[in-house]
Amino acid sequence: MTSMRDGKLIEAEGDRVGVRFERLLPHPPERVWRAVTETEELAQWFPARPDIGGERRVGAELTFTYPENTEPPETGEIVELDRPRLFAFTWRSSKPGGAGEQLLRFELEPEGDGTKLTFTHELPREDSAKVAAGWQLRLDDLE
């Protein structure tokens, strides 16, 4: 497998870009699925360790509540869900002048005894460099 450990910038719609990473994880897809969809698992590696509340179904609203309310709560919506292969959701910043709506997409494929994870985060172009650097570290934590 060709690895994109350091990520790759991809073009998205409008004035948006995506940062894409591929990782080969030494765990079966069901284990990786839990790590990217369950609140308790996300707390171990996801940025800022938010508590992500909400149902796991297409159209469900998500609420991102940060520990000790260090940031205002943010919202999102599940836009794609295909257990245990695909989980995609929007994330909307509540900060004035924030990055607006972003899209996070986790694609899982069995590969040998492990899982190939392709992660894409679509966001405004001006935020892409700092976001890519952050995801590099967070995905290292996920591994």
N, C-alpha and C positions, 0 to 999 in steps of 0.2 A: 504494500500500500504506500502511495506517496503521502507523506505527512505534511500537514500545514500547522505544525506546532506553534509557529510564530504568527500565524494568521495571514489572511490575504484580504485586500480591499477589493470589493466587488461593487459594480454599479447597481443602483436600485432605481425606483421610479422618482421622477421629479428631481429635487435638490437633495436627494438622499443617497447614501451609500450603505454598504453592509461590510461588516468585518466577519470573516468566516474562518473557523478553525476546524481541523479534523484531528481526532485523537483516537488511538487504539487503546481501549481500556481492558484490563485483564479480568473482567467480570461479565457474566451472561447478561443479555438484554433486559431481563426482568429486574435484575439488581440495579442496573444503570437507570432503568425507568423509574424505580422508586427514588433514586438519588436526584432526578430532575423534576419530579412531580409532587413528592410528599414534603410537607412543611418541615417536619423534624429532620429529614435528610438534607433539604435545601439549607437549613440553618448551619450545616457543617461546612459549606463551601460557597454559597451564593453571595454576591456583593452586599456589603453592609449587613448581612445576616438578617434580612427582613423576615417577619412572620407573614407568609402568604396565605391569606384566608380566601375562602370561596370554594364552590364546587368544582370538580374536575369534569366539565362537559362543555361542548361547544356552545358559545353564547353566554357562559357563566361569567359574571363579574368577579374580578379579583381585587383584593385590597392588600397593599403592601404596607405593613406596619413595622416600623423600625424599632429595634430594642430600645427601651427607655425613652421612646419618642424623640430620638436624636434628630429626626427629620419629620416633617409633616407626612401623614399617610398619603400614599399614591394609589392610583387605580389602574386597572387593565381589564382585558377580556380575553377569554380563550377563543381563538379563531380556528384552530385545527387540533384534532385529537384522534389518534389512532393507536390504541394500546397494543403492544409496547413499542411502537415504531416512530410515532410523531407527536410532538407536543409543541404548540406554537401559541403565543399570547402577545397582546399589546401591553405596553407599560406607558402610562401617562404621568409626567412629572407634575407635581402640585406647586413647584417653586415658580415665582414670577420670572418670566423670561426663560423658563426651563426648556428642555430639549423637545417638548411636545410629545406626540405619540411615537413610540418606538415599537419594533417588532422583534421578538426573540423566538428562535426556532431551533428545536432539538430534534435531530433525525438519528435514529438508532438502527444499525444493521448488524446482525450476527456476523462475526468473523472469527473462524476457528473456535477456540474456547472463550473468546471475549466478544467485545462489541466495538464496532466502529461508530464513534459519535461525530456527527457533523453539526456544528453549532454556528448559527448565523444571527447577527444582531444588526438590524437595519435602523438607521438613525440619521439625523442631519449631518451633512459632510463636516461641518466645523467641529463636531464633537468626536469624530472617528478616531483620531490618534490617541487621545487619552483613554477612550473606552477600550480600544484594542489592547493597550498595555494592561489595563485592569483585568480584562478577560484572560489574558495570558496567565496571570497569577492565579485567578480563581479556578481556571481549568486545571492548573497544576494541583491545586487543593483537591479538586474532584478526583483526580487520578489517585 
